[in-house]
Amino acid sequence: MDEEKLLFEKGCFLAQWVDEEPVEQTPVSKSYESRTKDLDTLLSELNEIKERIIEVREREWHLAKLVYFHNNNFAKE
C-alpha cells in the first residue's frame, strides 16, 4: 500500500486504478477524409462529440477532486 501511495504522489497511476474499458482511437488520417454526409448524420455525430466532451469533463472533475483530497490528506490509509 505504501508503494502505491508513493507512486500516486509522484504522479504515476497504476493500470489497475482505471475502471473503464479503453476507447478505440481512430487515426487522424481517417478523420480528415473527404466524405459527403447528410444533415442528420452530421447532427448525430455532433451530439456524440458533445456527449463525449461532457463525459471527459466529468472525469476531469472527479480526478481533480481525488487529487485535492489526496493533497490535503483527507484520504485514509
TAVEN-V567397 format. One record per residue. N is the residue number from 1. PSI is psi in whole degrees, -180 to 180 (none if undefined). OMEGA is omega in whole degrees, 0 to 359 (999 if undefined). D_LAST is the distance of its C-alpha to the last C-alpha in Angstrom with 2 decimals. Layout:
n={N N}
psi={PSI PSI}
omega={OMEGA OMEGA}
d_last={D_LAST D_LAST}
This chain:
n={1 2 3 4 5 6 7 8 9 10 11 12 13 14 15 16 17 18 19 20 21 22 23 24 25 26 27 28 29 30 31 32 33 34 35 36 37 38 39 40 41 42 43 44 45 46 47 48 49 50 51 52 53 54 55 56 57 58 59 60 61 62 63 64 65 66 67 68 69 70 71 72 73 74 75 76 77}
psi={-38 -37 -41 -39 -43 -42 -42 -42 -30 -2 13 128 129 150 -31 -13 -15 129 25 162 144 142 132 129 141 141 149 -37 -36 -32 -28 10 140 118 150 123 152 168 -40 -41 -44 -41 -40 -39 -39 -41 -38 -41 -44 -44 -40 -39 -44 -43 -43 -41 -40 -42 -39 -44 -43 -45 -40 -38 -42 -43 -41 -47 -42 -45 -26 16 34 -16 137 144 none}
omega={180 178 179 179 178 178 180 180 179 179 178 180 181 181 181 179 181 184 182 176 177 179 181 181 175 179 181 181 178 182 184 177 179 179 176 181 177 185 180 179 179 179 178 177 177 178 176 179 178 179 180 178 179 180 180 178 178 178 178 179 179 179 178 178 179 179 178 179 181 182 180 176 175 180 179 180 999}
d_last={8.37 9.11 12.32 11.14 9.25 12.57 14.63 13.18 13.89 17.29 18.03 18.17 17.30 17.41 20.08 17.96 16.09 19.54 20.50 24.18 27.36 28.80 31.62 34.97 36.36 40.08 41.88 43.09 46.65 46.54 45.37 48.50 51.03 53.88 54.00 55.91 53.96 55.01 53.53 51.64 49.85 48.95 47.66 45.49 44.04 43.42 41.58 39.38 38.58 37.80 35.45 33.65 33.34 31.88 29.36 28.35 28.05 25.78 23.44 23.68 22.78 19.74 18.51 19.39 17.39 14.22 15.00 15.75 12.48 10.71 13.47 13.34 9.72 9.62 6.59 3.76 0.00}
